[in-house]
Every structure is written in C-alpha cells, then in structure tokens.
Amino acid sequence: MATISDVAKLAGVSTATVSRVINNSAYVEPVTLERVQNAIRELNYQRDARASALAKKTNNTLGLLTGNLADPFFALIAKHVEEVARKNKCQLVVVSGGHDAQREKEGLDFLISQGCEAMVVHAKMLDDTTLLRYSAQLPSMVLLNRTIPQISNRSVYIDNRAGAKESVVHLIEQGHRKIACVTSDLPIEDRTERLNGYRDAMKEANITIEPNWIINQNFSEQGGELAGEQLLAQCPEVTAVVTFNDVMAAGLMANLHENNIRVPDDISIIGFDDVLLARYLYPRLTTMHNPIDEMSTYAADLALKIKNSGYVPPSNHRFNASLVKRQTVIPYSDIQALKV
C-alpha cells in the first residue's frame, strides 16, 4: 500500500505539502497541487481514516515564525510569545525564517504541518501576495512588525517612520546638522520607513543630505563595525549618527573606539529598539524604544482570541516608538567646545 512518503517522492515535494493537499489546510501553488494529485492517482493512495480525523482535530498549539533567534530583538519576541502560550496552556512551536523568503515559506509550511492554527508571523522577506494566500487559509494568523492593508486587523506593527523621525529631530534640536544614517542593506519595510523618517526630519530642517551620509550594511554587530569603517572613510565630517538598530550601534561604537573616536565627545549616536544591550553599553546608548515586548504579547493574545472566537475585530493595531535619553548624545556646541 502506498504511503504519504511515496506520494511526496513521486511528486517531488515534502510530505507536509502532500498533507496540505489531502486536508486542504493551506494554499498550494496550482502546479504543485496538480503534481500531488497526479501522484495520488498514479499510486492509488488511500489515506488512513484515523489519521485524517486526527489531522482535522483542533489542537492547542501556538506557532511562531520569527527571525534569527541569536539576535536579542527576536529572542525578546520569542520570550513574550512563550509567556502567552504558557498562560493559555498552549504548546509553542517556534521556527526561524532567517530573513530568507524560502526559509520563511518553509517555516510557515512546517507550522501548518504541526497543526498550528493560531500563529504569530514575523516575516519580512515574503511578498504581500504570498502572505495573503496563507492568511486566507489561516484565519488565526497574525502578522507581527508588519502591516498589509487587506489584513490590517490582523497586523501588529510599529510606526517606524515617526520613530526614526523623532530620533533625528532630537539630534537637530541638539544643534547637529551633519547627521549620517546607518541602515540595513535588506529591502524590508522597516528599512524603508526608518529611512523615510530620517529624510522627513532633515527636509523639514532644510538640511541637504549628502549621498555618502547614508550607509547600508547588514543589521548586525559586524554590519555596524563595517559601517564605522565607511563612516570614517567617506564622511568624517558628520557629528551625529542614527542607526537601524541597537546592535548596529554597538558595532559602530566598537569600531569608533578602536579608531580613537569618542562617543559622544566626538560624535553622537542614537540606536533603535532599546534591547537590553543598549542599557549596558559604555556609554549607555540613547535609542528609540520599540515596544516589541508589548507587541509580541498583544499579537499572541490576538491570534488565540481569533482562534477561539472566530472573530477578527476591525482594529488598527499600531504601536509607537519613544525616545530613551541616555549618554551617547550631547549638543553640537559641546562637541565644538571639547575640540578647543
């Protein structure tokens, strides 16, 4: 008797994909659907009635698709989603998308194969169309840190543009005008919105942004270090920097220290996210607080609420960033005074 593995092998797909076709539990591309159906007919595959009943049975599982768990930002997401799962006596299944579209898709497929109905999904590389297809089949799927207009009532996100603008406005109020932006090299919504916020603030202050003031690197500590090298080589005139996140700020500060550039005496820096690391850098990092802990809890609660009630409230789930002033920003006049 043919097995589901035999069907998967003949069709050239995973057993999870075959399961989705059999149970009609999620979207499958038409060409893949046809291959699986042809394999089922060719092998005369008959699914086990008990397995089918089990597959249709609702389980008490909460799924989480997130980014790199080694990054403190994503570890924080997992921590707070897990707390919601424990409170609701759910089993939590976590997968990492690694900021790669294929891995994000595979992660969603895996969560489906594990019977997850309620899901918190932090996917940055999958396109809107693909996520909308999944959302149509998964009514309890909630997007975290991203919004898609068609499912805005299932999107929990932060106003990145306003947050980034506030950080730049703070530097301008401190007298800085030559301000660089160290940002991510990934084409993601966060990068676009934060870069737009930087440009908004500079435009409103009638400050022309020099092309070499915008530095693109991987949003990691190593990316921050490389950004430091670029900063010193291509725009040593800047007196302040806003960064895409706190770990980039940490790498940037390390590189500047190695090159005898003092923070904030020679250059002011503002991060974004306010992860735990920001409080224990030296000097302590001024940053934009991203309420990702609250957002993660809110998204997980929302996913479970939708699953249990079947109702999606017509709400806008937008959160705001706030400036946390610590030790890495001083007025431009103070920098000038220290040079005398």
Buried (B, 14 or more C-beta within 10 A) or exposed (E): EBEBEBBBBBBEBBBBBBBBBBBEBBBBEEEBBEBBBEBBEEBEBEBEEEEEEEBEEEEBBBBBBBBBBEBBBBBBBBEBBBBBBEEBEBBBBBBBBBBBBEBBBBBBBBBBBBBBBBBBBBBBBBEBEBBEBBBEBBBBBBBBBBBBEEBBBBBBBBBBBBBBBBBBBBBBEBBBBBBBBBBBBBEBBBBBBBBBBBBBBBEEBEBEBEEBBBBBBBBBBEBBBBBBBBBBEBBEEBBBBBBBBBBBBBBBBBBBEEEEBEBBBBBBBBBBBBBEBBEEBEBBBBBBBBBBBEBBBBBBBBBBBBBEEEEBEEEEBBBEBEBBEBEBBBBBEBBEEEEE
